Amino acid sequence: MSEEVAVAGGGLAGLVVARRLAEAGVDVHLYETRDTVGGRVRSRHRDGFVLDRGFQVLFTAYPAVQRELDLAALDLHTFAPGAVLCDTEAGTRSVLSDPFRDPRSAVASLRNRHVSTSDKLRTLLLREDLTSRDPSRFFTGADRSIREYLDSWGFGEGYVENFVAPFYGGITLDRSLSTSKHVFEYTFRALSEGEIAVPADGMGAITRQLAERARAAGVTIYTNEGLTSIETDRGGGSARGAGPVTFRTTETRREAQALVVATDPRSAREVTGVESIPETAKPSTTQFYALPQRDRIETGRKILLHTDGASPNVVVPLSEVAPEYAPADRELLCATFLGEASLDRDDEDLAADTRRVLSAWYPDRSFEALEPIHTDRLRFAQFAQPPGVFDDLPSVTAPDGSVYLAGDYTAWSSIQGAMESGAEAASAVLAGEPVGE
Ligand SMILES: Cc1cc2nc3c(=O)[nH]c(=O)nc-3n(C[C@H](O)[C@H](O)[C@H](O)COP(=O)(O)OP(=O)(O)OC[C@H]3O[C@@H](n4cnc5c(N)ncnc54)[C@H](O)[C@@H]3O)c2cc1C
């Protein structure tokens, strides 16, 4: 029997497209290859700890986040604006804050020796410029690297190396700042207009909520069943909506009027043959640590940025921000290590680096009891986003006929990009014709 619409992949993009179609009255069947949906946004619960899949955060100002999620139900816990800049060589920490959003830290921030007063003023001008522009146009037009962009604004080396490199290194998984300036502009604006947060029950609560809403709208979700190939597409090369499309899963042969491929970029490229789907990966490794309550560090809910080294790039006081992330007698921290090389390092080697930097940043404290409890090595965390990449990404209608794409790689690598892509794919399926080439 032919289904109306099949969706392959239960990450953010797949869940959004499935729910939107079901809400429009379509009979939707979603196939997820793993035993659980969520894709790159999942959490596991172990011994009272909440362990996200890598260190991830939700930017509350993202338009798709506000549109697709019930934020109140997620019980969000917010990071404080700014960061603590930590220097291992000098053994110092200093607060860099946002004087408009966090006036109490403004005085400490103005005295921050890492960042000159003129760079702080430039930051305010940059913010004024970015908040006055139309965000829907951020990913178009001339492009260059984040580093070149900041140079053109006249930012000093201290600001770029001590703050932007570790901070945006965390967001783009690229501390060299060779990522497209479009990502910087969009996220900088979102940071100016909203909060950075995690749900009380972990980032996985986001995709759990989307899955619950999809099921409530009538979507049937099959786990442990993945798309393996597309066999025939009678709509191929002709008008949209001409379906049906026949495809194979790990279980059986199926047919639907339309198929949305919402898998990760590499498997979407393999199964659809669309060569503009990017396959170069940005890897990262996140290690989670338990610390006895008596040894806790208090950062004022700020991220610790490693200014003079990248191993690790950042240390995050997760349970200080969201106490639900750890049992009452322990603290949960995590540290992120960037790049391919981080994937091959063993757990104890990574933990030794984190203990070493924390001991330098907090010379009066001991971190002997810092215990690594889990390590996530993610080979494909995001797709690489060098300058110019956005001109060549596929649209959701890139495959022929009744096959559509949905995934961060049709927009940009983020929660916003994935959800927006899902919404766009749903509109394209409903319209039965190509949207936005
Ligand atoms: C460590 C890390 C940190 C990040 N930090 C942030 C952050 O702080 N903020 C932010 O906005 N974004 C962040 N991102 C990016 C964001 O998580 C992703 O852009 C987004 O989750 C991608 O969603 P997606 O639905 O496009 O793809 P995916 O999440 O990859 O979903 C694809 C789904 O398809 C399934 N699948 C694969 N093959 C098949 C098949 N053949 N058949 C059926 N199903 C299949 C997969 O199992 C998966 O469930 C981060 C990502 C990582 C990994």
Ligand as a Chemical Component Dictionary entry (heavy atoms), coordinates in Angstrom:
data_LIG
# 
_chem_comp.id                   LIG 
_chem_comp.type                 NON-POLYMER 
_chem_comp.pdbx_formal_charge   0 
_chem_comp.three_letter_code    LIG 
# 
loop_
_chem_comp_atom.comp_id 
_chem_comp_atom.atom_id 
_chem_comp_atom.alt_atom_id 
_chem_comp_atom.type_symbol 
_chem_comp_atom.charge 
_chem_comp_atom.model_Cartn_x 
_chem_comp_atom.model_Cartn_y 
_chem_comp_atom.model_Cartn_z 
_chem_comp_atom.pdbx_ordinal 
LIG C1  C1  C 0 28.793 18.425 19.214 1  
LIG C2  C2  C 0 27.818 19.293 18.502 2  
LIG C3  C3  C 0 27.645 20.595 18.923 3  
LIG C4  C4  C 0 26.707 21.404 18.297 4  
LIG N1  N1  N 0 26.443 22.619 18.832 5  
LIG C5  C5  C 0 25.365 23.294 18.404 6  
LIG C6  C6  C 0 24.884 24.400 19.148 7  
LIG O1  O1  O 0 25.396 24.715 20.240 8  
LIG N2  N2  N 0 23.824 25.114 18.655 9  
LIG C7  C7  C 0 23.232 24.774 17.467 10 
LIG O2  O2  O 0 22.294 25.468 17.052 11 
LIG N3  N3  N 0 23.646 23.692 16.747 12 
LIG C8  C8  C 0 24.673 22.931 17.207 13 
LIG N4  N4  N 0 25.066 21.793 16.554 14 
LIG C9  C9  C 0 24.471 21.487 15.227 15 
LIG C10 C10 C 0 23.063 20.861 15.310 16 
LIG O3  O3  O 0 22.993 19.907 16.334 17 
LIG C11 C11 C 0 22.775 20.195 13.966 18 
LIG O4  O4  O 0 22.933 21.157 12.938 19 
LIG C12 C12 C 0 21.358 19.626 13.865 20 
LIG O5  O5  O 0 21.048 18.845 14.983 21 
LIG C13 C13 C 0 21.222 18.805 12.596 22 
LIG O6  O6  O 0 19.914 18.247 12.536 23 
LIG P1  P1  P 0 19.461 17.397 11.267 24 
LIG O7  O7  O 0 18.059 16.970 11.495 25 
LIG O8  O8  O 0 19.753 18.198 10.041 26 
LIG O9  O9  O 0 20.449 16.156 11.186 27 
LIG P2  P2  P 0 20.739 14.964 12.214 28 
LIG O10 O10 O 0 20.590 15.431 13.609 29 
LIG O11 O11 O 0 22.054 14.398 11.817 30 
LIG O12 O12 O 0 19.573 13.920 11.935 31 
LIG C14 C14 C 0 19.631 12.940 10.932 32 
LIG C15 C15 C 0 18.888 11.700 11.421 33 
LIG O13 O13 O 0 18.837 10.751 10.358 34 
LIG C16 C16 C 0 19.107 9.464  10.889 35 
LIG N5  N5  N 0 19.594 8.647  9.771  36 
LIG C17 C17 C 0 20.827 8.594  9.209  37 
LIG N6  N6  N 0 20.838 7.753  8.163  38 
LIG C18 C18 C 0 19.571 7.280  8.038  39 
LIG C19 C19 C 0 18.946 6.416  7.127  40 
LIG N7  N7  N 0 19.609 5.864  6.117  41 
LIG N8  N8  N 0 17.606 6.138  7.285  42 
LIG C20 C20 C 0 16.892 6.695  8.301  43 
LIG N9  N9  N 0 17.452 7.532  9.212  44 
LIG C21 C21 C 0 18.773 7.834  9.065  45 
LIG C22 C22 C 0 20.151 9.742  11.962 46 
LIG O14 O14 O 0 20.242 8.650  12.873 47 
LIG C23 C23 C 0 19.577 11.006 12.587 48 
LIG O15 O15 O 0 18.618 10.709 13.595 49 
LIG C24 C24 C 0 25.990 20.940 17.152 50 
LIG C25 C25 C 0 26.179 19.642 16.712 51 
LIG C26 C26 C 0 27.038 18.796 17.406 52 
LIG C27 C27 C 0 27.091 17.353 17.011 53 
# 
loop_
_chem_comp_bond.comp_id 
_chem_comp_bond.atom_id_1 
_chem_comp_bond.atom_id_2 
_chem_comp_bond.value_order 
_chem_comp_bond.pdbx_ordinal 
LIG C1  C2  SING 1  
LIG C2  C3  SING 2  
LIG C2  C26 DOUB 3  
LIG C3  C4  DOUB 4  
LIG C4  N1  SING 5  
LIG C4  C24 SING 6  
LIG N1  C5  DOUB 7  
LIG C5  C6  SING 8  
LIG C5  C8  SING 9  
LIG C6  O1  DOUB 10 
LIG C6  N2  SING 11 
LIG N2  C7  SING 12 
LIG C7  O2  DOUB 13 
LIG C7  N3  SING 14 
LIG N3  C8  DOUB 15 
LIG C8  N4  SING 16 
LIG N4  C9  SING 17 
LIG N4  C24 SING 18 
LIG C9  C10 SING 19 
LIG C10 O3  SING 20 
LIG C10 C11 SING 21 
LIG C11 O4  SING 22 
LIG C11 C12 SING 23 
LIG C12 O5  SING 24 
LIG C12 C13 SING 25 
LIG C13 O6  SING 26 
LIG O6  P1  SING 27 
LIG P1  O7  DOUB 28 
LIG P1  O8  SING 29 
LIG P1  O9  SING 30 
LIG O9  P2  SING 31 
LIG P2  O10 DOUB 32 
LIG P2  O11 SING 33 
LIG P2  O12 SING 34 
LIG O12 C14 SING 35 
LIG C14 C15 SING 36 
LIG C15 O13 SING 37 
LIG C15 C23 SING 38 
LIG O13 C16 SING 39 
LIG C16 N5  SING 40 
LIG C16 C22 SING 41 
LIG N5  C17 SING 42 
LIG N5  C21 SING 43 
LIG C17 N6  DOUB 44 
LIG N6  C18 SING 45 
LIG C18 C19 SING 46 
LIG C18 C21 DOUB 47 
LIG C19 N7  SING 48 
LIG C19 N8  DOUB 49 
LIG N8  C20 SING 50 
LIG C20 N9  DOUB 51 
LIG N9  C21 SING 52 
LIG C22 O14 SING 53 
LIG C22 C23 SING 54 
LIG C23 O15 SING 55 
LIG C24 C25 DOUB 56 
LIG C25 C26 SING 57 
LIG C26 C27 SING 58 
# 
